[in-house]
Amino acid sequence: MAADALYVEDLSVSFDGFKALDIKQFILGEKELRVVIGPNGAGKTTFLDVLCGKTKPDTGSAKMGTFELTQMSEKEIVEAGIGRKFQAPTIFSSLSVYENLLLAKKNPKGVFSSLFYRNNQSDQTEIERILDLVGLQSRAQDLAGALSHGQKQWLEIGMVIIQDPLVMLVDEPAAGMTDEETFKTGELLQSLANDRAIIVIEHDMAFVKQIARKVTVLHEGKVLMEGSMEEVQNDERVIECYLGSAKRKKGHA
């Protein structure tokens, strides 16, 4: 039986007396692509914030193998093998696409140390592989700020991939993308899940349907249900709290 990539139990977070997260159990398998959906305020981003160390929980456990993530710093969590792509691309606009990937590598940290780091042939080969993977080969020497919104998203995904994480946390990758870019992003995430576990937070139901293997629905900080996309779509509780309002917004929530 395959080991779990993440095991979360009795995880709770409160802000000023409001319980933003109250997850009794969440299990992510190795090389599993999991999509987490839910209305605004359901606790989706707070959940990712806890997993990457940005927010410390009030109670509970979040384990990746032998690592207890709730007791670790953000830096330690990254070094342990968790990589996060935020909703808004966090790239260096004044640097080239290639330099952004070089900066993200596990080389001496800091902008200047990374840019003056003399990368060897192995580094160059790896960066070229990532450029090919995310479809930015022809833009390698262009400034990152000149990329389209979708291409910036792909660059940031590449910056996470090059760190070779065991678990990727991806927050709303399809936001602001064209239909073509959204479909390509779905194909990219599906291919990445062959080598690592991935949690995707998403609102675009067409995109969720494209990539979902298993869906977790959060509502008011709790896991409402988990299952296939078909099971989620047909669950009366989900229709009431989420998909009904999503349909009224023409496929988005």
C-alpha positions in Angstrom: 0.0 0.0 0.0 1.4 3.4 -1.0 2.4 5.8 1.7 0.5 9.1 2.3 2.1 12.3 1.0 0.2 14.3 3.6 -1.8 13.3 6.7 -3.8 16.0 8.4 -5.8 15.5 11.6 -7.8 17.7 13.9 -6.5 20.9 12.3 -8.1 24.1 13.4 -7.4 27.8 12.9 -9.3 30.7 14.5 -9.0 34.4 13.7 -10.5 36.8 16.4 -12.8 34.1 17.7 -13.9 33.0 14.2 -13.0 29.4 13.3 -11.7 29.6 9.8 -10.5 26.0 9.6 -11.7 22.8 11.4 -10.5 19.8 9.4 -10.9 16.5 11.2 -9.0 14.5 8.6 -7.4 15.0 5.2 -5.2 12.4 3.5 -3.3 13.0 0.3 -1.7 10.0 -1.3 1.6 9.9 -3.1 1.4 11.2 -6.7 -2.2 12.1 -6.1 -3.8 15.1 -7.8 -6.4 16.5 -5.4 -8.6 19.5 -6.2 -10.1 21.4 -3.3 -13.2 23.5 -3.9 -15.6 25.5 -1.9 -17.3 29.0 -1.7 -15.3 32.1 -0.8 -14.5 32.0 2.9 -14.5 28.2 3.1 -10.9 28.0 4.4 -9.2 26.9 1.2 -6.3 29.4 1.2 -6.0 29.2 5.0 -5.5 25.4 4.6 -2.6 26.0 2.2 -1.2 28.7 4.5 -1.0 26.1 7.3 0.7 23.5 5.1 3.4 25.9 4.0 4.0 27.4 7.5 2.6 30.9 6.8 -0.2 30.4 9.4 0.2 28.4 12.6 -2.8 26.3 13.6 -4.4 26.5 17.0 -4.6 22.7 17.2 -3.9 19.6 15.2 -1.3 17.9 13.1 -0.1 18.1 9.5 2.5 15.4 8.6 4.5 14.8 5.5 6.3 11.6 6.2 8.2 12.1 9.5 7.9 15.9 9.2 5.4 17.7 11.5 4.7 20.7 9.4 2.9 22.7 12.1 6.2 22.8 14.1 8.4 23.9 11.3 9.3 27.3 9.8 8.4 28.2 6.2 12.0 27.8 5.2 12.2 24.3 6.8 9.0 23.3 5.1 10.3 24.3 1.7 13.5 22.4 2.4 11.5 19.3 3.5 9.7 19.2 0.1 6.6 21.4 -0.1 6.4 23.9 -2.9 3.7 26.5 -3.3 2.4 28.5 -6.3 0.4 31.5 -5.1 -2.7 32.8 -6.8 -1.0 36.0 -8.0 2.3 35.1 -9.8 5.3 36.0 -7.6 8.0 36.4 -10.2 10.9 38.9 -10.7 9.5 41.0 -13.6 12.8 42.8 -14.3 14.7 39.5 -14.7 14.6 37.2 -17.6 12.6 34.0 -17.6 15.8 32.0 -17.5 17.1 34.1 -14.5 13.8 33.5 -12.6 14.3 29.8 -12.9 18.0 30.1 -11.9 17.0 32.1 -8.9 14.5 29.4 -7.9 17.0 26.6 -8.0 18.4 25.2 -4.7 21.6 27.1 -5.2 23.1 29.9 -2.9 20.0 32.0 -2.0 19.5 35.7 -2.7 19.1 37.5 -6.0 22.8 38.6 -6.4 24.3 35.3 -5.2 22.0 33.4 -7.6 22.6 35.6 -10.6 26.4 35.5 -10.1 26.3 31.7 -9.3 28.2 30.0 -12.1 25.7 27.3 -13.1 27.1 24.2 -14.6 25.9 22.1 -17.5 23.6 20.1 -15.2 21.9 23.3 -14.1 21.5 24.5 -17.6 20.1 21.2 -18.8 17.6 21.2 -15.9 16.4 24.8 -16.6 16.0 23.9 -20.3 13.9 20.9 -19.3 11.7 23.1 -17.2 11.3 25.7 -20.0 10.3 22.9 -22.4 7.9 21.5 -19.8 6.0 24.8 -19.2 6.2 25.9 -22.8 8.5 28.9 -22.4 11.5 27.7 -24.5 11.2 30.6 -26.9 10.9 33.2 -24.1 13.9 32.2 -22.0 15.8 35.4 -22.5 12.7 37.7 -22.4 11.9 39.7 -19.3 9.4 37.9 -17.2 7.4 41.1 -17.0 6.7 40.9 -20.7 5.0 37.6 -20.5 1.2 37.2 -20.7 -0.7 36.5 -17.5 -1.0 32.8 -18.4 2.7 32.6 -19.2 3.6 34.2 -15.9 1.6 31.5 -14.2 3.5 28.8 -16.1 6.8 30.5 -15.1 5.9 30.4 -11.5 4.8 26.8 -11.8 8.2 26.2 -13.3 9.9 28.0 -10.4 8.2 25.6 -8.0 9.0 22.5 -10.1 12.7 23.3 -10.4 12.9 23.0 -6.6 11.7 19.3 -7.0 9.0 19.3 -4.3 7.4 16.1 -3.0 4.1 18.0 -2.6 2.9 21.0 -4.7 0.3 23.5 -3.4 -1.3 25.4 -6.3 -3.7 28.2 -5.6 -6.2 29.0 -8.4 -3.8 28.5 -11.4 -6.6 29.1 -14.0 -7.6 32.5 -12.7 -7.4 35.1 -15.4 -6.4 32.7 -18.1 -7.8 32.3 -21.6 -9.6 29.0 -22.3 -6.6 27.7 -24.3 -4.2 28.6 -21.5 -6.5 27.0 -18.9 -6.6 23.7 -20.9 -2.8 23.7 -21.3 -2.4 24.4 -17.5 -4.6 21.4 -16.8 -2.5 19.2 -19.0 0.7 20.5 -17.3 -0.7 19.7 -13.8 -1.8 16.2 -14.8 1.7 15.4 -16.2 3.4 16.8 -13.0 1.3 14.5 -10.9 3.1 11.5 -12.3 6.1 12.5 -10.1 4.6 14.2 -7.0 1.4 14.9 -5.1 -0.5 18.1 -5.9 -3.2 20.0 -4.2 -5.0 22.5 -6.4 -7.4 25.1 -5.1 -9.8 26.2 -7.9 -13.1 27.9 -8.6 -13.4 27.2 -12.3 -15.6 24.2 -12.6 -14.7 23.4 -16.2 -11.1 23.3 -15.2 -11.8 21.2 -12.1 -13.7 18.7 -14.3 -10.7 18.5 -16.7 -8.1 17.7 -14.0 -10.0 16.2 -11.0 -9.2 12.7 -9.9 -10.6 13.3 -6.4 -12.3 16.4 -5.1 -12.5 17.7 -1.5 -15.2 20.2 -0.8 -14.7 22.7 2.0 -17.5 24.6 3.6 -17.2 26.9 6.6 -13.7 25.6 7.3 -14.8 21.9 7.4 -14.6 19.0 4.9 -18.1 18.7 3.6 -17.4 15.7 1.4 -14.8 14.0 -0.8 -15.3 12.0 -3.9 -15.1 12.0 -7.7 -16.3 15.0 -9.7 -19.5 13.2 -10.6 -20.2 12.4 -6.9 -19.6 16.0 -5.9 -21.8 17.4 -8.7 -24.7 15.1 -7.6 -24.4 15.7 -3.8 -27.3 17.7 -2.5 -25.2 19.4 0.2 -22.7 20.6 -2.4 -25.4 21.7 -4.7 -27.0 23.7 -1.9 -23.8 25.4 -0.5 -21.6 25.7 -3.5 -22.5 24.4 -7.0 -25.9 26.1 -7.0 -24.3 29.5 -6.6 -21.5 28.5 -9.0 -24.0 27.7 -11.7 -25.7 31.1 -11.2 -22.3 32.7 -11.9 -21.9 30.8 -15.2 -19.4 28.2 -14.0 -17.4 30.1 -11.5 -17.7 30.8 -7.7 
